[in-house]
Amino acid sequence: MSHTDAIKQAVEQAGYTVVEVTGPGVEVLALHLAGRLGYVKPSDEWVDGLEPLPDEHQVAAHILRDAGLLPEFEL
């Protein structure tokens, strides 16, 4: 199963309808599924390893977390 298929399945299981399978939100979910998404609480930044994600990915990650699709990270 590809990352895109896994993301679509997870989002649909959470009760959402997938309209778009590209964009910052999908990329953030792919990072999460790959075990590469992190969160730095003091700076309120989502990261891929040690690098902060671009602004549009930051916004998407917060939206996904608020929707319950990403965990609450504590560092």
C-alpha positions in Angstrom: 0.0 0.0 0.0 1.4 3.4 -1.0 1.6 6.3 1.5 -1.2 8.1 -0.4 -3.4 5.0 -0.1 -2.6 4.6 3.6 -3.4 8.3 4.2 -6.6 8.2 2.3 -7.7 5.0 4.2 -6.8 6.5 7.6 -8.6 9.8 6.9 -11.7 8.0 5.6 -11.7 5.7 8.7 -11.7 8.8 10.9 -15.0 9.8 9.2 -13.7 12.3 6.7 -14.0 12.3 2.9 -10.9 12.6 0.9 -11.2 15.1 -1.9 -7.6 16.0 -2.5 -4.7 13.6 -2.2 -1.9 16.1 -2.7 -0.8 19.2 -0.8 0.7 20.1 2.5 -1.8 18.1 4.6 -1.1 14.9 2.8 2.6 15.5 3.0 2.4 16.1 6.7 0.4 12.8 7.1 2.9 11.0 5.0 5.7 12.2 7.3 3.7 11.1 10.3 3.1 7.6 8.8 6.8 7.3 8.0 7.7 8.2 11.6 9.5 11.4 10.6 7.1 14.0 12.0 8.0 15.7 15.2 6.9 18.7 17.2 9.0 21.2 19.2 6.7 22.6 21.9 8.8 25.6 23.0 8.8 27.0 19.5 5.5 25.6 18.5 7.0 24.1 15.3 6.4 20.9 13.4 9.6 19.4 12.1 10.8 16.7 9.7 13.8 15.4 11.8 15.5 18.6 12.9 14.2 21.0 10.1 11.0 23.0 10.7 8.4 22.4 8.1 7.4 25.3 5.7 4.7 27.6 6.8 1.9 26.0 4.8 2.8 22.6 6.3 2.8 24.1 9.8 -0.8 25.3 9.3 -1.8 22.0 7.9 -0.3 20.1 10.8 -2.1 22.2 13.4 -5.4 21.6 11.5 -4.8 17.9 11.4 -3.9 17.8 15.1 -7.0 19.7 16.0 -9.0 17.2 13.9 -7.5 14.3 15.9 -5.5 13.0 12.9 -2.1 13.7 14.5 -1.1 13.0 18.1 -0.5 15.6 20.7 3.3 15.8 20.8 5.1 16.5 24.1 8.8 17.2 24.1 
